[in-house]
């Protein structure tokens, strides 16, 4: 099952098998263009809220006349907003589901364009005093899932069941996660619960920052959130890969594809086939994929894109 999960993580962890990883300096320098003006409305991922804001601030430094409106209400809100034209950029921390693609194509007669813009990972966080340091997928599933499709025979409710000793051994595990509109929620179900269902006792919260805060200040808590949201009040656990080796969540393991719960972050736009995007939207996406845009990715705690993959995304962006 773990080997199957590894394969599910978007094909050898997002083409990292090539071994080509991006020093940010290898990305192209963004070249400012005349005539860029208008408004960008962004509706989508909460995980990407800070990143979108940072991109917007830096883009406005180049084009002060451009206005941004950013609504970070969860990845599931991006597809309908793009489909219905209430936003022109949809940040998503997961790929669009088949039903979302069908709805969009039913409205427009073609598929939306999803551009990969950064790399993130879902991390398991505990408070810094918890002695536990790693978990297997089976153990994670036994903590979070009602179904336990990953192979655990019993539910895990106390830290002592995971081999934790001392003052934490008899502490009941308080479980925190994201709500169902979040891309983090859906991807965690797929990768860590073997497509199972969460327990009713999982505390679902509207944002990654809320998960981190709850874990940091609750007795014996664990929660999942985007790796980029990590603070000094929590620690990220190492996760076992398909070989059984425990892989820590670090920028290096995520960019190398070794960390089991890695993912792409996307910006979705409405680009009709055989047509160019409006100048404002195309230039914003070019900026995001540029050296400066990828530096913002790293500053926000995420991992910048491999150089070859940036070139692929730019080719898709400009193809007619």
matplotlib code that plots the C-alpha trace (Angstrom):
import matplotlib.pyplot as plt

x = [0.0, 2.8, 4.4, 1.1, 0.9, 4.3, 3.2, 0.1, 2.1, 1.8, 4.2, 7.6, 7.0, 6.3, 9.1, 11.8, 13.3, 15.1, 17.2, 16.9, 16.1, 16.0, 18.5, 16.3, 19.1, 18.5, 15.0, 14.6, 14.7, 11.3, 11.2, 8.7, 6.3, 4.3, 0.5, 0.0, -3.0, -6.3, -7.5, -6.7, -9.3, -7.9, -10.3, -9.0, -6.4, -6.0, -2.6, -1.4, -2.9, 0.4, 2.2, -0.5, -0.2, 3.6, 3.4, 0.7, 2.9, 5.9, 4.0, 2.4, 5.9, 6.4, 2.9, 1.5, -1.7, -2.7, -5.2, -5.6, -8.4, -7.5, -10.0, -8.4, -11.4, -10.1, -9.0, -12.6, -13.7, -11.3, -13.0, -16.5, -15.1, -13.0, -15.9, -18.4, -15.9, -16.0, -12.2, -9.5, -6.9, -7.6, -4.9, -5.2, -3.1, -4.3, -5.3, -8.8, -11.2, -13.0, -16.3, -14.8, -13.3, -16.7, -18.4, -15.9, -16.0, -19.8, -19.8, -17.0, -16.6, -12.9, -10.7, -9.1, -5.3, -3.6, 0.0, 2.3, 3.9, 5.5, 6.2, 4.8, 4.3, 1.7, 3.4, 2.3, 2.9, 3.1, 4.0, 7.8, 7.8, 6.3, 9.0, 7.7, 9.8, 8.3, 5.3, 4.4, 1.5, -0.3, 0.1, -1.1, -4.2, -4.9, -4.9, -7.0, -9.2, -12.4, -11.9, -8.2, -7.8, -4.0, -3.9, -4.0, -6.2, -7.0, -7.6, -4.8, -6.2, -3.2, 0.4, 1.5, 0.1, 2.8, 5.6, 5.8, 6.8, 7.0, 4.4, 2.9, 2.3, -1.2, -2.2, -5.1, -4.3, -6.2, -6.5, -6.7, -7.0, -8.4, -12.0, -13.4, -13.0, -9.3, -7.0, -4.9, -7.8, -8.4, -4.8, -4.2, -7.2, -5.7, -2.1, -2.3, -5.7, -5.6, -8.7, -10.5, -12.7, -11.7, -12.9, -15.7, -13.5, -11.0, -11.3, -11.7, -10.3, -10.6, -6.9, -3.5, -2.5, -5.4, -4.2, -0.6, -1.9, -4.2, -1.5, 1.0, -1.4, -3.4, -2.5, -1.2, -2.2, -1.3, -2.4, -1.7, -1.1, 1.1, 4.8, 5.2, 3.1, 5.5, 6.3, 8.8, 5.9, 5.6, 7.8, 7.2, 7.5, 9.5, 7.3, 8.1, 8.5, 7.7, 11.0, 10.3, 12.9, 11.8, 12.1, 12.1, 10.1, 12.8, 13.2, 15.9, 13.7, 10.7, 12.6, 14.3, 11.0, 12.0, 9.4, 6.2, 3.6, 4.8, 2.6, 2.4, 0.7, -1.2, -2.7, -5.7, -6.9, -9.5, -7.5, -9.5, -7.7, -5.9, -6.1, -3.7, -4.4, -5.2, -1.9, -2.4, -3.0, -0.1, 2.4, 1.4, 2.0, 5.3, 6.3, 5.3, 7.5, 10.4, 13.5, 11.8, 8.6, 10.4, 12.4, 9.1, 8.2, 11.3, 10.8, 7.3, 8.7, 7.9, 10.2, 11.0, 10.3, 12.8, 14.1, 12.9, 9.5, 9.4, 10.2, 7.4, 4.9, 6.0, 5.5, 2.0, 1.2, 2.1, 0.9, -2.1]
y = [0.0, 2.4, 1.7, 2.5, 5.7, 6.7, 6.1, 8.2, 11.3, 12.6, 10.3, 9.9, 13.0, 15.5, 14.4, 14.9, 11.6, 13.7, 15.2, 18.7, 21.1, 24.8, 27.1, 30.2, 32.1, 29.8, 31.1, 33.9, 37.5, 39.1, 41.8, 44.5, 45.2, 48.3, 48.4, 46.1, 47.4, 46.3, 44.1, 40.6, 38.9, 35.7, 33.2, 29.9, 28.2, 29.3, 27.6, 30.0, 33.2, 34.6, 33.6, 35.3, 38.4, 38.5, 38.0, 40.8, 43.2, 42.6, 42.7, 46.1, 47.4, 46.9, 47.9, 50.3, 50.7, 47.0, 46.2, 42.9, 41.4, 38.2, 35.9, 32.8, 30.6, 27.2, 25.4, 24.1, 27.7, 28.3, 26.2, 27.7, 31.2, 30.6, 28.8, 31.6, 34.5, 35.9, 35.6, 35.5, 33.6, 30.6, 29.4, 25.7, 23.4, 20.4, 19.4, 20.0, 17.1, 15.5, 17.0, 20.4, 20.0, 18.8, 21.8, 24.2, 22.5, 22.4, 26.2, 27.0, 24.0, 23.5, 22.8, 25.5, 26.0, 24.9, 26.2, 24.7, 27.5, 26.1, 22.9, 22.3, 19.4, 18.4, 18.0, 16.3, 18.7, 18.2, 20.6, 21.0, 19.1, 16.0, 13.3, 11.6, 12.2, 10.0, 8.2, 5.6, 6.1, 3.3, 5.1, 8.4, 6.6, 5.0, 8.4, 10.3, 7.8, 6.1, 3.6, 2.7, 1.6, 1.7, -1.5, -0.6, -3.0, -0.6, 3.1, 5.0, 7.3, 7.7, 8.6, 5.5, 3.4, 4.8, 4.0, 7.4, 7.2, 9.6, 12.3, 12.0, 8.3, 8.5, 11.7, 11.4, 12.5, 15.6, 15.7, 18.8, 19.2, 21.3, 21.6, 20.0, 23.0, 22.9, 21.2, 20.1, 18.1, 16.3, 15.5, 14.3, 11.9, 10.5, 10.2, 9.5, 7.9, 5.7, 7.4, 6.8, 8.9, 11.1, 10.3, 12.4, 13.6, 15.4, 19.1, 20.7, 24.3, 26.9, 27.7, 26.2, 28.9, 27.8, 24.2, 25.2, 27.4, 24.7, 22.1, 24.4, 25.2, 22.1, 19.2, 16.2, 17.5, 16.5, 18.2, 18.3, 21.5, 22.9, 22.6, 26.3, 27.3, 25.9, 28.0, 27.7, 26.5, 23.1, 20.5, 18.5, 14.7, 12.5, 10.2, 6.7, 6.2, 3.1, 1.5, 2.1, 4.8, 7.9, 11.1, 14.4, 17.3, 19.7, 21.9, 19.5, 16.3, 18.0, 19.4, 16.0, 14.2, 12.0, 13.3, 11.2, 13.9, 16.4, 18.3, 21.0, 24.4, 25.7, 28.9, 28.1, 30.5, 30.5, 30.3, 29.4, 27.2, 28.9, 32.3, 34.2, 35.1, 38.7, 40.6, 41.2, 37.6, 36.3, 38.8, 38.0, 34.3, 35.0, 37.0, 34.1, 31.8, 34.3, 34.5, 37.1, 35.2, 32.0, 33.8, 34.8, 31.1, 30.3, 33.2, 32.0, 28.6, 26.7, 25.1, 26.7, 24.9, 22.8, 24.8, 22.3, 22.4, 26.2, 26.1, 23.6, 25.8, 28.8, 26.9, 25.8, 29.3, 30.8, 28.0, 28.6]
z = [0.0, 0.8, -2.5, -4.2, -2.3, -3.5, -7.0, -6.5, -5.5, -9.0, -10.8, -9.2, -7.1, -9.9, -12.3, -9.7, -11.0, -13.6, -10.8, -12.2, -9.4, -9.7, -8.1, -8.2, -10.0, -13.0, -13.6, -16.1, -15.0, -15.5, -18.2, -17.6, -20.5, -21.4, -21.3, -18.3, -16.3, -14.8, -12.0, -10.8, -8.6, -6.9, -5.3, -4.0, -1.7, 1.9, 1.9, -0.9, 0.7, 1.9, -1.3, -3.5, -1.4, -1.7, -5.5, -5.7, -3.7, -5.9, -9.1, -8.1, -7.5, -11.3, -12.3, -9.6, -11.7, -11.3, -8.6, -6.7, -4.7, -3.0, -1.4, 0.3, 1.1, 0.1, -3.2, -3.8, -4.3, -7.2, -9.9, -9.7, -9.5, -12.6, -14.3, -13.6, -14.3, -10.8, -10.6, -13.3, -11.2, -9.1, -6.6, -5.8, -3.6, -5.6, -9.1, -10.2, -9.7, -12.7, -11.6, -11.4, -14.9, -16.3, -14.8, -16.4, -19.8, -19.6, -19.2, -21.8, -24.1, -23.2, -20.2, -17.9, -17.8, -14.7, -14.2, -11.7, -9.7, -6.6, -4.6, -1.1, 1.2, 3.8, 7.1, 10.4, 13.3, 17.0, 19.8, 20.3, 23.6, 22.3, 22.2, 19.0, 15.9, 13.1, 11.9, 9.2, 6.8, 8.6, 12.0, 10.5, 9.1, 12.5, 14.1, 11.6, 9.7, 10.6, 7.7, 8.3, 4.7, 5.0, 7.1, 10.8, 12.8, 15.5, 16.1, 17.8, 20.5, 23.0, 22.4, 24.3, 21.5, 19.3, 21.7, 23.3, 27.0, 29.9, 30.5, 27.0, 27.1, 28.7, 26.9, 24.5, 21.0, 20.0, 16.2, 14.0, 10.3, 7.5, 6.4, 3.3, 0.9, 1.4, -1.2, 1.8, 3.1, -0.1, -0.8, 2.7, 2.4, -0.8, 0.3, 4.1, 4.5, 1.4, 0.1, 3.4, 5.5, 8.5, 12.0, 13.3, 16.2, 13.8, 14.5, 11.1, 10.9, 8.1, 7.7, 8.0, 10.6, 12.8, 12.7, 13.7, 16.5, 17.8, 17.8, 19.5, 22.4, 22.8, 25.2, 23.2, 19.8, 16.2, 13.0, 9.3, 7.3, 4.5, 5.3, 4.5, 7.4, 10.1, 13.1, 16.0, 18.3, 16.5, 14.9, 11.8, 12.0, 9.6, 7.5, 6.3, 2.6, 0.6, 1.8, 5.5, 5.8, 7.7, 5.7, 7.5, 6.0, 4.9, 1.8, 0.5, 0.9, -0.6, -3.6, -4.2, -4.2, -1.2, 1.2, 0.7, 1.1, -1.5, -3.9, -6.5, -6.0, -9.0, -10.5, -12.7, -15.4, -18.2, -21.4, -24.5, -27.0, -29.9, -28.0, -25.9, -22.3, -21.6, -21.2, -17.5, -16.6, -18.8, -17.4, -13.8, -14.5, -16.2, -13.2, -10.8, -12.9, -13.1, -10.8, -8.6, -8.4, -7.4, -4.8, -3.2, -3.2, -1.2, 1.2, 2.0, 3.0, -0.1, -2.7, -6.0, -9.3, -11.3, -14.2, -16.9, -15.4, -15.4, -19.1, -19.7, -17.9, -19.9, -23.1, -22.1, -21.1, -24.5, -26.7, -29.0]

ax = plt.figure().add_subplot(projection="3d")
ax.plot(x, y, z, "-o")
ax.set_aspect("equal")
plt.show()
